[in-house]
Amino acid sequence: MNFKKIYGRIILITFFIWFSYVGIKRMARYYLLNNSSIKTKAVIIDEKNYLPNSDVTFDFTYSYCFIVDGKLYKENSHKENLKVGDTILVEYAPFNPNFNRPINK
């Protein structure tokens, strides 16, 4: 085998492993949030997340944060109408609070 074939196979295997990891992580996140989540209040903080397709207007959303067992967790709210200091309801996975999302109302 020549170097190009080996290199091509390594790249292909790397992409397969990466996409598998992302897919499994996403499925675990949704399963945990849909079946065993805990609800809590979060506060909107002054951390801007600029939207990718707004090169002219620079639209953004604020992040929210909440505390579980003394540890701070932050995530993008994905809602443009929220202001710093607002409170929202979020749900998180009890075994991994990094898996969290706002509860839509």
N, C-alpha and C positions, 0 to 999 in steps of 0.2 A: 504494500500500500504506500501511496505517496503522502506527503505532508498535507496537501490540500484536502484529501478525503478524510484523513484523521481529524484535521482541524474542523471540517464541516460537521463531522459526526459529534465532536465535542460541543460545538455550538448548538446543534440540534438537541442533544441530551440536556444541556444546560437550560435551554428554553423550556423543554418539557418539564423538568424538575421545578423550575420557577413558577410556571403556570399551574402546575399541580399544587404547589404550596399555597399560592394565592387562592385557588379555588377551594381547597380544604379549609383554609382559615376563614374564608367568607361563609362557607356552609356552617362551620362551627359557630361563628358569630351569630348568624341568623337563628340557628337552632337554639342556642342558649338564650338569646333575647326573646324569642317567641315562646319558650317553654318554661323558663325559670328565672325571669328577670325580677329585679327589685326596683321599685320606684323611689325617687328622691327629688328634692328641689335642687336646682342649679342656678347660679347667678351669672348673668352676662357680664363679661369683663372687657376691658379696653385692649383687645388683641384682634386686629383686623385680618381678615382672610380675603384677599382680593380675588374677584371672579375672573376666570381665565379669558373670557371673550369680551372684555370691556377695556380695550386699549385706549379708548378716548375718554370715557367717563370715569374709569377706575372704580367701578362698583365693588362693594365689599359687604361681607357679613361679619358679625362679631363672634368670638368664641364664648363658650360657657365653661364654668368650672364647678366641681363639687368635690366633697371630701368623703372618703370611705376609710375607716380605721386609721385616721390621721394622715392619710396620703391624698394629695391633690391630683385630680384628673381633669384634663382639659380637652375640648373638642370643638370643632366648628359647628355653629348653630344652623347654618345653611338657610337662615331667614333674614331677609334684608330689613324687615320692619322692627326688629328688636333694638333696644338701646342699652347702653351701659347701665348696670344696676337693676335691670329687669330680672325677674325670676321666671324660670320655666320648669316644667316637669320633665325629668329624664328617667330612663330605665337603664339598668346595667346588669351584667352577668355577675352573680355572686362570687364565682370562682375567679373571675378576671374582669374587674371594673374598667379595664381598657376597652372592653367591648361595651359600648354605650351608645345611646341615641336619644334625641329629643322625642317626646311623645307629642304627636300632632293633635292640635285642638282647633 
